Amino acid sequence: MIQHHLRVPPGPVDLGEWATDATPGFDGDKEEGKAALEEVGQELSELQERLFAEGRVADDVEEREGRGVLLVLQGMDTSGKGGVVRHTVGLVDPQGVDITAFKKPTEEELGHHFLWRIRKALPGRGRIGVFDRSHYEDVLIARVRELAEPDVIEQRYDEINEFEAEVLGSGVRVLKVMLHVSPETQKERLLERLDRHDKHWKFNPGDIDERQRWGDYQRAYEVALERTNTEVAPWHVVPADRKWYRNLAVAMLLRQTLQTMAPTWPRVDLDVEEQRRRLEEEDPLS
């Protein structure tokens, strides 16, 4: 399973050991990868529909209260969080998906605990929640830009672990993915945004400033991955230089997560034959 190739092992993390252009767990080329994504998408779609159905049928929720999935996407700018949302999460029915992009905290949010806004966005029963950036910004950018005292950030790692354990205890599976892109690929993608007028809207001059802190961000990620890589909510590092592999890898991880949940079509108190008889006997046009 691809999970074994991407899961971060316990202990210190050195992102330099993870190739950004590799395709671990998949031996095919780009065209084969795209075909594989379509195949995975078919099964992923059915699994998600089953999960969604479970959440909609009230008579079947007692032992499934809160069952859902939270996909956490983290990565440097241009690593492809939006691409994953479009090409991977887009394979399933959007009715059962909640996507939240966490930006700079508002004044109201700053007045609360850093997990306050995260709790509000957790997926409900039968749903897949996607965090485009997440609570990890509070130990990543906060560490790099010194937006909080070191002891506060240290405490946050433990608070995140406790929070994720709590989320799991409520029935929501947590799938954490770091999209690992190289500085060279990031530069190419930023230049493409400048070269194409239809990409100008995606360019943020601040991205160039953040590139100057590349080493600091890599270290911040390494510490965060090490400190919050728990048995119940492990991290996965997905090489993101090849967009097609990135999308396929996340799709396969999401499929495996749903497979372990084994959602089933809910039992419904319905007299099928009676309803069939009504349809066959009644003519609304008569």
Secondary structure, DSSP 4 states (H G I P E B T S, - for coil): -HHHHHBPPSS---GGGS-TT--TT----HHHHHHHHHHHHHHHHHHHHHHHHHHH-GGG-GGGTT-EEEEEEEESTTSSHHHHHHHTGGGS-GGGEEEEE--SPPHHHHTS-TTHHHHHT---TT-EEEEES-TTHHHHHHHHTT-S-HHHHHHHHHHHHHHHHHHHHTTEEEEEEEEE--HHHHHHHHHHHHH-GGGGGG--THHHHHHTTHHHHHHHHHHHHHHT--SSS-EEEEE-SSHHHHHHHHHHHHHHHHHHH---PPP----HHHHHHHHHH--TT-
